Amino acid sequence: MTELTERVSPYPIPELKAYLKLFRKHFYRCESLHTLERFVTGQMSDIERKSGAGIAEGVAGLSEGAVYRLMVETEWDEEALNQQRVETMLAGWVAGDGVLVVDEGSYPRQGDKCVGVGRQYCGELGKVANCQVFVTGHYVDPYYAWPTSGRLYLLEEWANDAARREEARIPEDVVFQTKPEIALDVIDQARKMGVPFEGVVADGGYGNNPNFLAGLEERGLWCGVAVACDFGVCLADEIAAGDAPLHRADAVVARQPTSAWQTITWRKGSEGLLTKQFVAIRAHRATAEWTGPEGWLVGEHPLPKEEAEAEDQKEKPQYYWSDLPVDTPLARLAEVLHRRPSIERGYQDGKGEGGQKHYPARRWSSFHRHLVIEMLTLSWLIRQQPQPKEVVIQTAPQPVEDPRQPVFPLRPRTIPQRARSSA
């Protein structure tokens, strides 16, 4: 007896179909737009494995050959489509006080045929493994969070292998770049597309890179980045006194008196209040060879009564660096430094809704086409959220009587977990 497979409905979601029509100009044939609509619908479905073949099997009106043509054979400019997508988001999904969050994602892979695959740190698994790694940017403000662009990280062994480059159709102008260098390109691209931001938030992989921080300074952008415990600083008051030894971040923070720490609830999140203790010290980022610009060294640890539990869970103190102005309130620093979880949620939705982890792209263009389509899907889901009746941007923390009260009541918008088509 033949096993019957329940398939996603052949009838398109009207709002999705209307949205995708905005991008009709990028495709010569209307069949490509139809394939795109079917593929995006499959991305939002309950299909367990969202590879090209898996989506084609689970979505009515779609074949594996059509998916292959869309990802590999059909001529269309994924960068131009992404530019238009960003323009549509700028038209109504920007509230102000935005930052650009840069980060990386990774997908475990088998074998050596996927473009850029190799043994490297895989955030998905938390260890070194065979995977693809990519760098992305997300616009994040108090109301909205959406992706801007992304780029695959090409290992040096790939960049210098002519045979693998030819097989994966890697463009000649793509050369080896470190992830912080790619991040600076992503930042430049976002500015070129008109994304409004004056600061960049990133994790320690970028905060510990002096060339990345110098690149932000050259671009006139402030930073709010996580750093390692051994991040080097010279204290501002010691520099003023003419004696400025190099200190580790953890040593400086550990010397701060209990009275210097503030309990701050910087926002009410989807799972409750977000509360930690913070301290900030004026310092200059530095190494043994040079002393850089002045900024804020920020320390964070759990609330005192949570410390025992945190120790059991191996939650370590966190350290950050920011060059926001000297008069920036500590609560403002805490709020800005914690905008990065919005991009982590974006990766989770991309893996769940978009299925990028199940799509083992072998060509450079195929990887980036799938990434652009995933961002298109995420953007559409964000657009389905109700628009706020009133937008109020608050950069100064509001006075509170209890430190458990949020000083910034708004929180970044997140993508609904269930915005799917039914079979």
TACOR-V170216 format. One record per backbone hydrogen bond with DSSP energy under -1.0 kcal/mol. NH is the residue of the N-H (numbers start at 1). CO is the residue of the C=O. Records with the same first field share a line. If there is no record, write none. Layout:
NH: CO / CO
//
This chain:
8: 58
9: 422
17: 13
18: 14
19: 15
20: 16
21: 17
22: 19
23: 20
24: 21
26: 23
27: 24
32: 29
34: 30
35: 31
36: 32
37: 33
38: 34
39: 35
40: 36
41: 37
42: 38
43: 39
44: 40
45: 42
55: 51
56: 52
57: 53
58: 54
59: 55
60: 8
62: 59
67: 63
68: 64
69: 65
70: 66
71: 67
72: 68
74: 69
81: 77
82: 78
83: 79
84: 80
85: 81
86: 82
87: 83
88: 84
89: 85
90: 86
91: 87
92: 89
93: 89
99: 140
100: 199
101: 138
102: 201
103: 136
105: 134
107: 132
109: 130
115: 361
117: 114
118: 131
120: 129
122: 127
126: 122
127: 122
129: 120
131: 118
132: 107
134: 105
135: 151
136: 103
137: 149
138: 101
139: 146
140: 99
141: 144
146: 139
148: 137
151: 135
153: 133
159: 155
160: 156
161: 158
165: 161
166: 162
167: 163
168: 164
170: 165
174: 171
182: 178
183: 179
184: 180
185: 181
186: 182
187: 183
188: 184
189: 185
190: 186
191: 187
192: 188
193: 189
194: 191
195: 190
200: 222
201: 100
202: 224
206: 203
207: 203
208: 204
209: 206
213: 209
214: 210
215: 211
216: 212
217: 213
218: 214
219: 215
220: 217
221: 216
222: 198
224: 200
225: 321
226: 202
227: 319
231: 228
233: 247
234: 284
236: 282
239: 235
240: 236
241: 237
242: 239
243: 238
247: 233
249: 231
250: 229
252: 248
253: 249
254: 250
255: 251
256: 253
260: 257
261: 258
262: 278
264: 276
266: 274
269: 272
272: 269
274: 267
276: 264
277: 301
278: 262
279: 299
281: 297
283: 295
284: 234
285: 293
286: 232
287: 290
292: 285
295: 283
296: 322
297: 281
298: 320
299: 279
300: 318
301: 277
306: 303
307: 304
310: 306
311: 307
312: 308
313: 309
314: 311
315: 310
318: 300
320: 298
321: 225
322: 296
323: 223
328: 325
333: 329
334: 330
335: 331
336: 332
337: 333
339: 336
342: 339
343: 340
344: 340
345: 341
346: 342
347: 343
348: 344
349: 345
350: 346
351: 347
352: 348
353: 349
354: 349
355: 350
356: 350
358: 355
359: 356
361: 359
364: 168
367: 363
368: 364
369: 365
370: 366
371: 367
372: 368
373: 369
374: 370
375: 371
376: 372
377: 373
378: 374
379: 375
380: 376
381: 377
382: 378
383: 379
385: 382
398: 407
405: 402
407: 265
//
